Amino acid sequence: MTESPSARPLQGGCQCGAVRYAVADAFVYALNCHCSRCRRATGSAFKPLGGIERHRVRLTQGTDRVLVVGDDACHDVRCGTCGSLLYSIVREGAWAHVAYGSLDEAPSLRPTVHIHVASKAPWFDITDGLPQYPEFETP
């Protein structure tokens, strides 16, 4: 698969700067996930993320400091020093869900839906006009 001319490389990293990664600005979908796993991983009401094929994300610094939580088919990639969530490997290990908050600059594709709203935090109200789905949906 060739990169489109608009698929500029994006850089991201953890809070302390120990771990860095690169990803093409070619996200297939972007959404806000309200599942309990994403809420616990981020410590917030939802995780804004971009979905992209796993092979399009690569660590560029601090590979020896990465903390992987989970198994090969489904895990979170964090900085082992500061704990920042960088991305998650999901969907049988084929996809990466890049935590948009870990990117240095804004990606081209913004979240277009809310998913897993059936299990969203009861203390959080979704107030934007984006479509809401009770389970996993991709736009």
N, CA, C and O atoms as a GROMACS GRO file, in nm:
protein
  556
    1MET      N    1   0.084  -0.117   0.000
    1MET     CA    2   0.000   0.000   0.000
    1MET      C    3   0.089   0.123   0.000
    1MET      O    4   0.178   0.135   0.084
    2THR      N    5   0.066   0.213  -0.092
    2THR     CA    6   0.149   0.333  -0.101
    2THR      C    7   0.083   0.447  -0.026
    2THR      O    8  -0.039   0.456  -0.014
    3GLU      N    9   0.167   0.534   0.024
    3GLU     CA   10   0.118   0.650   0.098
    3GLU      C   11   0.062   0.751   0.000
    3GLU      O   12   0.119   0.771  -0.107
    4SER      N   13  -0.047   0.815   0.035
    4SER     CA   14  -0.099   0.924  -0.046
    4SER      C   15  -0.011   1.045  -0.021
    4SER      O   16   0.054   1.053   0.084
    5PRO      N   17  -0.007   1.140  -0.115
    5PRO     CA   18   0.077   1.258  -0.095
    5PRO      C   19   0.041   1.334   0.032
    5PRO      O   20   0.127   1.401   0.090
    6SER      N   21  -0.085   1.326   0.077
    6SER     CA   22  -0.127   1.400   0.195
    6SER      C   23  -0.097   1.325   0.325
    6SER      O   24  -0.123   1.378   0.433
    7ALA      N   25  -0.044   1.203   0.316
    7ALA     CA   26  -0.019   1.123   0.437
    7ALA      C   27   0.116   1.162   0.498
    7ALA      O   28   0.212   1.085   0.495
    8ARG      N   29   0.120   1.282   0.552
    8ARG     CA   30   0.244   1.329   0.613
    8ARG      C   31   0.273   1.248   0.738
    8ARG      O   32   0.180   1.198   0.802
    9PRO      N   33   0.397   1.236   0.774
    9PRO     CA   34   0.428   1.162   0.897
    9PRO      C   35   0.395   1.248   1.020
    9PRO      O   36   0.420   1.368   1.022
   10LEU      N   37   0.339   1.184   1.119
   10LEU     CA   38   0.311   1.248   1.248
   10LEU      C   39   0.404   1.188   1.352
   10LEU      O   40   0.443   1.071   1.342
   11GLN      N   41   0.439   1.266   1.450
   11GLN     CA   42   0.524   1.221   1.559
   11GLN      C   43   0.441   1.226   1.687
   11GLN      O   44   0.352   1.309   1.702
   12GLY      N   45   0.473   1.136   1.777
   12GLY     CA   46   0.406   1.135   1.906
   12GLY      C   47   0.500   1.083   2.012
   12GLY      O   48   0.608   1.033   1.982
   13GLY      N   49   0.458   1.095   2.136
   13GLY     CA   50   0.544   1.048   2.243
   13GLY      C   51   0.479   1.061   2.379
   13GLY      O   52   0.366   1.108   2.392
   14CYS      N   53   0.553   1.019   2.477
   14CYS     CA   54   0.505   1.018   2.615
   14CYS      C   55   0.532   1.152   2.683
   14CYS      O   56   0.594   1.241   2.625
   15GLN      N   57   0.484   1.164   2.804
   15GLN     CA   58   0.498   1.286   2.881
   15GLN      C   59   0.643   1.319   2.916
   15GLN      O   60   0.683   1.435   2.910
   16CYS      N   61   0.722   1.218   2.952
   16CYS     CA   62   0.860   1.246   2.993
   16CYS      C   63   0.959   1.252   2.877
   16CYS      O   64   1.073   1.294   2.896
   17GLY      N   65   0.916   1.211   2.756
   17GLY     CA   66   1.002   1.218   2.640
   17GLY      C   67   1.089   1.096   2.616
   17GLY      O   68   1.168   1.094   2.521
   18ALA      N   69   1.076   0.994   2.698
   18ALA     CA   70   1.160   0.875   2.685
   18ALA      C   71   1.122   0.789   2.564
   18ALA      O   72   1.209   0.727   2.503
   19VAL      N   73   0.993   0.785   2.529
   19VAL     CA   74   0.946   0.701   2.418
   19VAL      C   75   0.882   0.789   2.312
   19VAL      O   76   0.800   0.876   2.343
   20ARG      N   77   0.920   0.766   2.187
   20ARG     CA   78   0.868   0.841   2.073
   20ARG      C   79   0.822   0.742   1.967
   20ARG      O   80   0.873   0.630   1.959
   21TYR      N   81   0.727   0.784   1.885
   21TYR     CA   82   0.681   0.701   1.774
   21TYR      C   83   0.646   0.788   1.654
   21TYR      O   84   0.630   0.909   1.666
   22ALA      N   85   0.635   0.724   1.539
   22ALA     CA   86   0.594   0.790   1.415
   22ALA      C   87   0.476   0.711   1.358
   22ALA      O   88   0.470   0.588   1.369
   23VAL      N   89   0.383   0.783   1.297
   23VAL     CA   90   0.266   0.722   1.234
   23VAL      C   91   0.229   0.807   1.113
   23VAL      O   92   0.240   0.930   1.117
   24ALA      N   93   0.185   0.742   1.007
   24ALA     CA   94   0.138   0.817   0.891
   24ALA      C   95   0.008   0.887   0.924
   24ALA      O   96  -0.076   0.832   0.996
   25ASP      N   97  -0.010   1.006   0.872
   25ASP     CA   98  -0.136   1.077   0.890
   25ASP      C   99  -0.234   1.022   0.786
   25ASP      O  100  -0.278   1.092   0.695
   26ALA      N  101  -0.267   0.895   0.804
   26ALA     CA  102  -0.354   0.821   0.711
   26ALA      C  103  -0.452   0.734   0.789
   26ALA      O  104  -0.476   0.619   0.754
   27PHE      N  105  -0.508   0.792   0.895
   27PHE     CA  106  -0.600   0.716   0.978
   27PHE      C  107  -0.722   0.676   0.897
   27PHE      O  108  -0.776   0.755   0.820
   28VAL      N  109  -0.766   0.551   0.915
   28VAL     CA  110  -0.881   0.498   0.843
   28VAL      C  111  -1.010   0.544   0.910
   28VAL      O  112  -1.111   0.567   0.844
   29TYR      N  113  -1.006   0.558   1.040
   29TYR     CA  114  -1.120   0.608   1.117
   29TYR      C  115  -1.068   0.678   1.242
   29TYR      O  116  -0.956   0.654   1.287
   30ALA      N  117  -1.152   0.765   1.296
   30ALA     CA  118  -1.120   0.835   1.420
   30ALA      C  119  -1.248   0.844   1.501
   30ALA      O  120  -1.354   0.877   1.448
   31LEU      N  121  -1.237   0.814   1.630
   31LEU     CA  122  -1.357   0.811   1.713
   31LEU      C  123  -1.324   0.835   1.859
   31LEU      O  124  -1.207   0.838   1.898
   32ASN      N  125  -1.428   0.852   1.937
   32ASN     CA  126  -1.415   0.866   2.082
   32ASN      C  127  -1.472   0.738   2.143
   32ASN      O  128  -1.591   0.710   2.130
   33CYS      N  129  -1.386   0.661   2.209
   33CYS     CA  130  -1.428   0.533   2.266
   33CYS      C  131  -1.456   0.549   2.415
   33CYS      O  132  -1.373   0.598   2.491
   34HIS      N  133  -1.577   0.507   2.456
   34HIS     CA  134  -1.621   0.518   2.594
   34HIS      C  135  -1.621   0.384   2.668
   34HIS      O  136  -1.678   0.375   2.776
   35CYS      N  137  -1.558   0.280   2.612
   35CYS     CA  138  -1.558   0.150   2.678
   35CYS      C  139  -1.481   0.158   2.810
   35CYS      O  140  -1.397   0.246   2.830
   36SER      N  141  -1.510   0.066   2.899
   36SER     CA  142  -1.446   0.069   3.031
   36SER      C  143  -1.294   0.049   3.020
   36SER      O  144  -1.219   0.105   3.100
   37ARG      N  145  -1.249  -0.028   2.923
   37ARG     CA  146  -1.105  -0.050   2.904
   37ARG      C  147  -1.034   0.081   2.868
   37ARG      O  148  -0.930   0.113   2.925
   38CYS      N  149  -1.091   0.156   2.775
   38CYS     CA  150  -1.030   0.284   2.736
   38CYS      C  151  -1.039   0.387   2.848
   38CYS      O  152  -0.947   0.466   2.868
   39ARG      N  153  -1.150   0.386   2.922
   39ARG     CA  154  -1.163   0.479   3.034
   39ARG      C  155  -1.057   0.450   3.140
   39ARG      O  156  -0.996   0.542   3.194
   40ARG      N  157  -1.036   0.323   3.169
   40ARG     CA  158  -0.935   0.288   3.269
   40ARG      C  159  -0.794   0.316   3.219
   40ARG      O  160  -0.708   0.359   3.296
   41ALA      N  161  -0.770   0.291   3.090
   41ALA     CA  162  -0.636   0.314   3.034
   41ALA      C  163  -0.598   0.461   3.035
   41ALA      O  164  -0.481   0.495   3.053
   42THR      N  165  -0.697   0.549   3.016
   42THR     CA  166  -0.669   0.692   3.009
   42THR      C  167  -0.697   0.766   3.138
   42THR      O  168  -0.644   0.875   3.160
   43GLY      N  169  -0.782   0.709   3.224
   43GLY     CA  170  -0.822   0.780   3.345
   43GLY      C  171  -0.918   0.893   3.315
   43GLY      O  172  -0.931   0.986   3.394
   44SER      N  173  -0.985   0.886   3.201
   44SER     CA  174  -1.079   0.992   3.164
   44SER      C  175  -1.210   0.931   3.112
   44SER      O  176  -1.225   0.809   3.110
   45ALA      N  177  -1.302   1.016   3.070
   45ALA     CA  178  -1.434   0.970   3.028
   45ALA      C  179  -1.432   0.890   2.898
   45ALA      O  180  -1.518   0.805   2.876
   46PHE      N  181  -1.334   0.916   2.812
   46PHE     CA  182  -1.324   0.845   2.684
   46PHE      C  183  -1.184   0.863   2.628
   46PHE      O  184  -1.106   0.945   2.675
   47LYS      N  185  -1.154   0.784   2.525
   47LYS     CA  186  -1.024   0.793   2.457
   47LYS      C  187  -1.047   0.837   2.313
   47LYS      O  188  -1.103   0.761   2.234
   48PRO      N  189  -1.004   0.959   2.277
   48PRO     CA  190  -1.006   0.998   2.137
   48PRO      C  191  -0.892   0.925   2.066
   48PRO      O  192  -0.778   0.928   2.112
   49LEU      N  193  -0.924   0.858   1.955
   49LEU     CA  194  -0.822   0.775   1.890
   49LEU      C  195  -0.837   0.774   1.739
   49LEU      O  196  -0.943   0.804   1.684
   50GLY      N  197  -0.728   0.740   1.675
   50GLY     CA  198  -0.726   0.718   1.531
   50GLY      C  199  -0.690   0.574   1.504
   50GLY      O  200  -0.593   0.522   1.559
   51GLY      N  201  -0.770   0.508   1.420
   51GLY     CA  202  -0.744   0.369   1.383
   51GLY      C  203  -0.664   0.360   1.255
   51GLY      O  204  -0.696   0.424   1.155
   52ILE      N  205  -0.559   0.280   1.260
   52ILE     CA  206  -0.470   0.263   1.145
   52ILE      C  207  -0.411   0.123   1.149
   52ILE      O  208  -0.402   0.063   1.257
   53GLU      N  209  -0.370   0.071   1.035
   53GLU     CA  210  -0.309  -0.061   1.031
   53GLU      C  211  -0.183  -0.061   1.120
   53GLU      O  212  -0.105   0.034   1.121
   54ARG      N  213  -0.167  -0.170   1.192
   54ARG     CA  214  -0.059  -0.180   1.292
   54ARG      C  215   0.079  -0.149   1.234
   54ARG      O  216   0.159  -0.083   1.300
   55HIS      N  217   0.106  -0.194   1.115
   55HIS     CA  218   0.240  -0.177   1.058
   55HIS      C  219   0.273  -0.031   1.025
   55HIS      O  220   0.388   0.000   0.991
   56ARG      N  221   0.176   0.059   1.034
   56ARG     CA  222   0.199   0.199   1.002
   56ARG      C  223   0.243   0.282   1.123
   56ARG      O  224   0.267   0.402   1.112
   57VAL      N  225   0.254   0.217   1.237
   57VAL     CA  226   0.303   0.283   1.359
   57VAL      C  227   0.438   0.220   1.393
   57VAL      O  228   0.451   0.098   1.394
   58ARG      N  229   0.537   0.305   1.421
   58ARG     CA  230   0.666   0.248   1.459
   58ARG      C  231   0.732   0.332   1.567
   58ARG      O  232   0.728   0.455   1.565
   59LEU      N  233   0.790   0.261   1.661
   59LEU     CA  234   0.864   0.327   1.768
   59LEU      C  235   0.993   0.383   1.710
   59LEU      O  236   1.061   0.316   1.633
   60THR      N  237   1.028   0.506   1.747
   60THR     CA  238   1.149   0.570   1.695
   60THR      C  239   1.251   0.599   1.804
   60THR      O  240   1.367   0.629   1.775
   61GLN      N  241   1.209   0.590   1.930
   61GLN     CA  242   1.299   0.617   2.042
   61GLN      C  243   1.245   0.548   2.166
   61GLN      O  244   1.124   0.544   2.190
   62GLY      N  245   1.336   0.494   2.245
   62GLY     CA  246   1.299   0.437   2.374
   62GLY      C  247   1.235   0.300   2.369
   62GLY      O  248   1.156   0.265   2.457
   63THR      N  249   1.269   0.221   2.269
   63THR     CA  250   1.211   0.087   2.261
   63THR      C  251   1.242   0.003   2.385
   63THR      O  252   1.166  -0.087   2.420
   64ASP      N  253   1.352   0.032   2.449
   64ASP     CA  254   1.388  -0.040   2.571
   64ASP      C  255   1.310   0.010   2.694
   64ASP      O  256   1.320  -0.049   2.802
   65ARG      N  257   1.233   0.116   2.677
   65ARG     CA  258   1.155   0.172   2.789
   65ARG      C  259   1.005   0.148   2.774
   65ARG      O  260   0.927   0.195   2.856
   66VAL      N  261   0.966   0.077   2.670
   66VAL     CA  262   0.824   0.053   2.645
   66VAL      C  263   0.768  -0.050   2.742
   66VAL      O  264   0.833  -0.149   2.774
   67LEU      N  265   0.647  -0.023   2.788
   67LEU     CA  266   0.572  -0.116   2.872
   67LEU      C  267   0.452  -0.163   2.791
   67LEU      O  268   0.369  -0.081   2.750
   68VAL      N  269   0.442  -0.294   2.769
   68VAL     CA  270   0.330  -0.352   2.697
   68VAL      C  271   0.240  -0.421   2.799
   68VAL      O  272   0.284  -0.508   2.874
   69VAL      N  273   0.112  -0.380   2.800
   69VAL     CA  274   0.015  -0.436   2.893
   69VAL      C  275  -0.089  -0.512   2.812
   69VAL      O  276  -0.170  -0.451   2.742
   70GLY      N  277  -0.087  -0.646   2.821
   70GLY     CA  278  -0.179  -0.730   2.744
   70GLY      C  279  -0.102  -0.834   2.666
   70GLY      O  280   0.015  -0.861   2.693
   71ASP      N  281  -0.170  -0.893   2.567
   71ASP     CA  282  -0.106  -0.995   2.484
   71ASP      C  283  -0.086  -0.942   2.342
   71ASP      O  284  -0.118  -0.827   2.314
   72ASP      N  285  -0.033  -1.026   2.251
   72ASP     CA  286   0.001  -0.980   2.117
   72ASP      C  287  -0.121  -0.934   2.038
   72ASP      O  288  -0.110  -0.845   1.954
   73ALA      N  289  -0.237  -0.992   2.062
   73ALA     CA  290  -0.358  -0.958   1.986
   73ALA      C  291  -0.428  -0.834   2.039
   73ALA      O  292  -0.506  -0.772   1.967
   74CYS      N  293  -0.402  -0.797   2.165
   74CYS     CA  294  -0.473  -0.683   2.225
   74CYS      C  295  -0.391  -0.631   2.342
   74CYS      O  296  -0.387  -0.692   2.449
   75HIS      N  297  -0.325  -0.517   2.323
   75HIS     CA  298  -0.246  -0.460   2.432
   75HIS      C  299  -0.231  -0.309   2.420
   75HIS      O  300  -0.252  -0.251   2.313
   76ASP      N  301  -0.194  -0.248   2.530
   76ASP     CA  302  -0.162  -0.107   2.534
   76ASP      C  303  -0.011  -0.091   2.532
   76ASP      O  304   0.061  -0.168   2.595
   77VAL      N  305   0.036   0.009   2.460
   77VAL     CA  306   0.177   0.044   2.456
   77VAL      C  307   0.193   0.173   2.534
   77VAL      O  308   0.134   0.276   2.500
   78ARG      N  309   0.273   0.166   2.641
   78ARG     CA  310   0.292   0.278   2.732
   78ARG      C  311   0.441   0.304   2.749
   78ARG      O  312   0.524   0.220   2.717
   79CYS      N  313   0.472   0.420   2.800
   79CYS     CA  314   0.608   0.447   2.844
   79CYS      C  315   0.625   0.380   2.979
   79CYS      O  316   0.544   0.399   3.070
   80GLY      N  317   0.730   0.301   2.993
   80GLY     CA  318   0.756   0.234   3.119
   80GLY      C  319   0.811   0.326   3.226
   80GLY      O  320   0.817   0.288   3.343
   81THR      N  321   0.849   0.447   3.189
   81THR     CA  322   0.901   0.544   3.285
   81THR      C  323   0.790   0.630   3.343
   81THR      O  324   0.775   0.638   3.465
   82CYS      N  325   0.710   0.695   3.257
   82CYS     CA  326   0.606   0.787   3.306
   82CYS      C  327   0.466   0.728   3.297
   82CYS      O  328   0.373   0.784   3.356
   83GLY      N  329   0.448   0.617   3.225
   83GLY     CA  330   0.319   0.551   3.217
   83GLY      C  331   0.225   0.602   3.110
   83GLY      O  332   0.114   0.551   3.098
   84SER      N  333   0.266   0.701   3.033
   84SER     CA  334   0.177   0.757   2.930
   84SER      C  335   0.131   0.650   2.831
   84SER      O  336   0.211   0.568   2.786
   85LEU      N  337   0.002   0.653   2.798
   85LEU     CA  338  -0.054   0.564   2.696
   85LEU      C  339  -0.026   0.625   2.559
   85LEU      O  340  -0.060   0.740   2.534
   86LEU      N  341   0.036   0.547   2.471
   86LEU     CA  342   0.069   0.594   2.337
   86LEU      C  343  -0.028   0.541   2.233
   86LEU      O  344  -0.085   0.617   2.155
   87TYR      N  345  -0.046   0.410   2.233
   87TYR     CA  346  -0.142   0.348   2.141
   87TYR      C  347  -0.177   0.209   2.191
   87TYR      O  348  -0.110   0.153   2.278
   88SER      N  349  -0.284   0.155   2.134
   88SER     CA  350  -0.328   0.021   2.170
   88SER      C  351  -0.330  -0.064   2.045
   88SER      O  352  -0.365  -0.016   1.937
   89ILE      N  353  -0.293  -0.190   2.058
   89ILE     CA  354  -0.304  -0.287   1.949
   89ILE      C  355  -0.434  -0.362   1.973
   89ILE      O  356  -0.457  -0.416   2.081
   90VAL      N  357  -0.520  -0.366   1.870
   90VAL     CA  358  -0.655  -0.420   1.884
   90VAL      C  359  -0.694  -0.500   1.759
   90VAL      O  360  -0.616  -0.515   1.666
   91ARG      N  361  -0.817  -0.550   1.761
   91ARG     CA  362  -0.877  -0.618   1.647
   91ARG      C  363  -0.787  -0.730   1.595
   91ARG      O  364  -0.742  -0.730   1.480
   92GLU      N  365  -0.763  -0.827   1.684
   92GLU     CA  366  -0.681  -0.945   1.652
   92GLU      C  367  -0.536  -0.908   1.620
   92GLU      O  368  -0.469  -0.981   1.547
   93GLY      N  369  -0.488  -0.798   1.671
   93GLY     CA  370  -0.350  -0.756   1.652
   93GLY      C  371  -0.320  -0.687   1.521
   93GLY      O  372  -0.204  -0.655   1.493
   94ALA      N  373  -0.423  -0.662   1.439
   94ALA     CA  374  -0.401  -0.605   1.306
   94ALA      C  375  -0.406  -0.452   1.303
   94ALA      O  376  -0.356  -0.391   1.209
   95TRP      N  377  -0.466  -0.390   1.405
   95TRP     CA  378  -0.487  -0.246   1.404
   95TRP      C  379  -0.424  -0.180   1.525
   95TRP      O  380  -0.409  -0.242   1.631
   96ALA      N  381  -0.388  -0.055   1.507
   96ALA     CA  382  -0.342   0.028   1.617
   96ALA      C  383  -0.444   0.138   1.639
   96ALA      O  384  -0.492   0.199   1.543
   97HIS      N  385  -0.478   0.162   1.764
   97HIS     CA  386  -0.561   0.276   1.802
   97HIS      C  387  -0.469   0.377   1.870
   97HIS      O  388  -0.437   0.364   1.988
   98VAL      N  389  -0.428   0.476   1.794
   98VAL     CA  390  -0.335   0.578   1.843
   98VAL      C  391  -0.411   0.676   1.931
   98VAL      O  392  -0.511   0.735   1.890
   99ALA      N  393  -0.363   0.694   2.053
   99ALA     CA  394  -0.423   0.791   2.144
   99ALA      C  395  -0.391   0.930   2.092
   99ALA      O  396  -0.276   0.974   2.093
  100TYR      N  397  -0.495   0.999   2.046
  100TYR     CA  398  -0.474   1.131   1.986
  100TYR      C  399  -0.404   1.228   2.081
  100TYR      O  400  -0.332   1.317   2.035
  101GLY      N  401  -0.423   1.213   2.210
  101GLY     CA  402  -0.357   1.301   2.305
  101GLY      C  403  -0.206   1.285   2.311
  101GLY      O  404  -0.137   1.370   2.367
  102SER      N  405  -0.153   1.176   2.254
  102SER     CA  406  -0.008   1.154   2.255
  102SER      C  407   0.061   1.208   2.130
  102SER      O  408   0.183   1.202   2.120
  103LEU      N  409  -0.016   1.260   2.034
  103LEU     CA  410   0.042   1.316   1.912
  103LEU      C  411   0.094   1.457   1.937
  103LEU      O  412   0.037   1.532   2.017
  104ASP      N  413   0.202   1.494   1.868
  104ASP     CA  414   0.259   1.627   1.881
  104ASP      C  415   0.177   1.732   1.808
  104ASP      O  416   0.176   1.849   1.848
  105GLU      N  417   0.109   1.693   1.702
  105GLU     CA  418   0.028   1.786   1.625
  105GLU      C  419  -0.103   1.720   1.585
  105GLU      O  420  -0.118   1.598   1.597
  106ALA      N  421  -0.196   1.799   1.538
  106ALA     CA  422  -0.328   1.748   1.505
  106ALA      C  423  -0.326   1.661   1.379
  106ALA      O  424  -0.266   1.699   1.278
  107PRO      N  425  -0.392   1.546   1.384
  107PRO     CA  426  -0.406   1.464   1.265
  107PRO      C  427  -0.512   1.524   1.172
  107PRO      O  428  -0.593   1.606   1.216
  108SER      N  429  -0.512   1.486   1.046
  108SER     CA  430  -0.609   1.536   0.950
  108SER      C  431  -0.751   1.490   0.981
  108SER      O  432  -0.846   1.566   0.964
  109LEU      N  433  -0.764   1.366   1.027
  109LEU     CA  434  -0.897   1.310   1.054
  109LEU      C  435  -0.933   1.329   1.200
  109LEU      O  436  -0.863   1.282   1.290
  110ARG      N  437  -1.043   1.399   1.224
  110ARG     CA  438  -1.092   1.420   1.360
  110ARG      C  439  -1.196   1.314   1.395
  110ARG      O  440  -1.256   1.256   1.305
  111PRO      N  441  -1.217   1.288   1.523
  111PRO     CA  442  -1.319   1.190   1.560
  111PRO      C  443  -1.456   1.226   1.500
  111PRO      O  444  -1.497   1.342   1.499
  112THR      N  445  -1.523   1.123   1.449
  112THR     CA  446  -1.652   1.143   1.381
  112THR      C  447  -1.768   1.076   1.452
  112THR      O  448  -1.884   1.103   1.418
  113VAL      N  449  -1.741   0.990   1.551
  113VAL     CA  450  -1.846   0.919   1.624
  113VAL      C  451  -1.802   0.894   1.768
  113VAL      O  452  -1.684   0.904   1.801
  114HIS      N  453  -1.899   0.860   1.852
  114HIS     CA  454  -1.874   0.807   1.986
  114HIS      C  455  -1.914   0.660   1.983
  114HIS      O  456  -2.021   0.626   1.933
  115ILE      N  457  -1.827   0.573   2.037
  115ILE     CA  458  -1.862   0.430   2.042
  115ILE      C  459  -1.863   0.382   2.186
  115ILE      O  460  -1.810   0.446   2.277
  116HIS      N  461  -1.925   0.266   2.205
  116HIS     CA  462  -1.940   0.204   2.337
  116HIS      C  463  -2.009   0.298   2.437
  116HIS      O  464  -1.975   0.300   2.555
  117VAL      N  465  -2.105   0.374   2.387
  117VAL     CA  466  -2.175   0.465   2.478
  117VAL      C  467  -2.267   0.390   2.574
  117VAL      O  468  -2.309   0.447   2.676
  118ALA      N  469  -2.299   0.264   2.545
  118ALA     CA  470  -2.380   0.185   2.639
  118ALA      C  471  -2.306   0.163   2.770
  118ALA      O  472  -2.368   0.138   2.873
  119SER      N  473  -2.173   0.174   2.767
  119SER     CA  474  -2.095   0.156   2.891
  119SER      C  475  -2.019   0.282   2.928
  119SER      O  476  -1.920   0.275   3.001
  120LYS      N  477  -2.063   0.398   2.880
  120LYS     CA  478  -1.993   0.523   2.913
  120LYS      C  479  -2.004   0.554   3.062
  120LYS      O  480  -2.089   0.500   3.132
  121ALA      N  481  -1.917   0.641   3.107
  121ALA     CA  482  -1.919   0.682   3.247
  121ALA      C  483  -2.050   0.753   3.278
  121ALA      O  484  -2.088   0.846   3.206
  122PRO      N  485  -2.119   0.712   3.383
  122PRO     CA  486  -2.248   0.773   3.413
  122PRO      C  487  -2.239   0.921   3.452
  122PRO      O  488  -2.339   0.992   3.446
  123TRP      N  489  -2.124   0.966   3.491
  123TRP     CA  490  -2.104   1.105   3.531
  123TRP      C  491  -2.070   1.197   3.415
  123TRP      O  492  -2.054   1.318   3.435
  124PHE      N  493  -2.057   1.141   3.293
  124PHE     CA  494  -2.019   1.221   3.177
  124PHE      C  495  -2.135   1.232   3.079
  124PHE      O  496  -2.198   1.131   3.045
  125ASP      N  497  -2.164   1.352   3.034
  125ASP     CA  498  -2.267   1.375   2.933
  125ASP      C  499  -2.201   1.411   2.801
  125ASP      O  500  -2.116   1.500   2.796
  126ILE      N  501  -2.240   1.342   2.695
  126ILE     CA  502  -2.191   1.374   2.560
  126ILE      C  503  -2.276   1.491   2.510
  126ILE      O  504  -2.398   1.479   2.500
  127THR      N  505  -2.212   1.602   2.480
  127THR     CA  506  -2.287   1.722   2.443
  127THR      C  507  -2.264   1.768   2.300
  127THR      O  508  -2.324   1.866   2.257
  128ASP      N  509  -2.177   1.697   2.225
  128ASP     CA  510  -2.158   1.737   2.086
  128ASP      C  511  -2.262   1.666   1.997
  128ASP      O  512  -2.342   1.586   2.046
  129GLY      N  513  -2.262   1.695   1.872
  129GLY     CA  514  -2.360   1.639   1.780
  129GLY      C  515  -2.314   1.515   1.704
  129GLY      O  516  -2.380   1.474   1.609
  130LEU      N  517  -2.202   1.456   1.745
  130LEU     CA  518  -2.153   1.338   1.675
  130LEU      C  519  -2.245   1.219   1.699
  130LEU      O  520  -2.304   1.207   1.806
  131PRO      N  521  -2.257   1.129   1.600
  131PRO     CA  522  -2.338   1.009   1.619
  131PRO      C  523  -2.285   0.925   1.735
  131PRO      O  524  -2.165   0.924   1.764
  132GLN      N  525  -2.377   0.856   1.802
  132GLN     CA  526  -2.342   0.773   1.917
  132GLN      C  527  -2.386   0.629   1.890
  132GLN      O  528  -2.499   0.605   1.847
  133TYR      N  529  -2.296   0.534   1.918
  133TYR     CA  530  -2.326   0.393   1.899
  133TYR      C  531  -2.307   0.316   2.030
  133TYR      O  532  -2.211   0.342   2.103
  134PRO      N  533  -2.397   0.224   2.060
  134PRO     CA  534  -2.387   0.151   2.187
  134PRO      C  535  -2.264   0.061   2.195
  134PRO      O  536  -2.215   0.036   2.305
  135GLU      N  537  -2.215   0.011   2.082
  135GLU     CA  538  -2.100  -0.079   2.078
  135GLU      C  539  -1.996  -0.025   1.979
  135GLU      O  540  -1.996   0.094   1.949
  136PHE      N  541  -1.909  -0.113   1.927
  136PHE     CA  542  -1.804  -0.072   1.832
  136PHE      C  543  -1.865  -0.052   1.695
  136PHE      O  544  -1.935  -0.139   1.644
  137GLU      N  545  -1.838   0.062   1.635
  137GLU     CA  546  -1.876   0.094   1.498
  137GLU      C  547  -1.761   0.174   1.438
  137GLU      O  548  -1.695   0.250   1.508
  138THR      N  549  -1.739   0.156   1.312
  138THR     CA  550  -1.645   0.244   1.243
  138THR      C  551  -1.724   0.322   1.139
  138THR      O  552  -1.814   0.268   1.075
  139PRO      N  553  -1.690   0.447   1.122
  139PRO     CA  554  -1.762   0.533   1.024
  139PRO      C  555  -1.746   0.484   0.883
  139PRO      O  556  -1.800   0.545   0.790
   0.00000   0.00000   0.00000
